[in-house]
Amino acid sequence: KLTLSIFGVTLNSDLSESEYNLAAKVYREIKNYYLYIYEKRVSELTIDDFE
C-alpha cells in the first residue's frame, strides 16, 4: 500500500506500465531498506532485551 500511495493509486491496475516498473523498483528498495534496519536492530540485541 505504501508504494501505491506514492503514486496516488490504490490498485496495481491503476498504474501505467512505466509507473508499474518504477513502483516495483521502489517496492524493492523499501523492502531492502526495511530488512537492513531490521537486521541491524536484531544484531544489536542482547540477552537482557529478552528478560
C-alpha positions as CSV (number, residue, x, y, z in Angstrom):
1,K,0.0,0.0,0.0
2,L,2.8,2.4,0.7
3,T,4.3,2.0,-2.7
4,L,0.9,2.5,-4.4
5,S,0.2,5.6,-2.3
6,I,3.5,7.1,-3.5
7,F,1.8,7.0,-7.0
8,G,-1.5,8.2,-5.7
9,V,-3.4,5.0,-6.6
10,T,-5.0,2.2,-4.7
11,L,-4.7,-0.7,-7.2
12,N,-1.8,-2.1,-9.3
13,S,-4.1,-1.9,-12.3
14,D,-4.3,1.9,-11.9
15,L,-0.6,2.2,-12.8
16,S,0.7,2.7,-16.3
17,E,3.3,0.2,-17.5
18,S,6.2,2.6,-16.8
19,E,4.7,3.5,-13.4
20,Y,4.4,-0.2,-12.6
21,N,8.0,-0.8,-13.4
22,L,9.1,2.1,-11.2
23,A,6.7,1.1,-8.4
24,A,8.3,-2.4,-8.5
25,K,11.7,-0.8,-8.1
26,V,10.5,1.5,-5.3
27,Y,9.0,-1.5,-3.5
28,R,12.2,-3.5,-3.7
29,E,14.2,-0.5,-2.4
30,I,11.8,0.0,0.6
31,K,11.8,-3.8,1.3
32,N,15.6,-3.9,1.2
33,Y,15.9,-0.9,3.5
34,Y,13.4,-2.3,6.0
35,L,15.3,-5.6,6.0
36,Y,18.6,-3.7,6.5
37,I,17.3,-1.7,9.5
38,Y,15.6,-4.8,11.0
39,E,18.8,-6.9,10.8
40,K,20.8,-4.0,12.2
41,R,18.4,-3.8,15.2
42,V,18.3,-7.5,15.8
43,S,22.1,-7.7,15.7
44,E,22.3,-5.1,18.5
45,L,20.0,-7.0,20.8
46,T,21.4,-8.6,23.9
47,I,20.1,-11.3,26.2
48,D,18.9,-8.5,28.6
49,D,16.5,-7.4,25.9
50,F,14.6,-10.7,26.3
51,E,14.3,-10.7,30.0
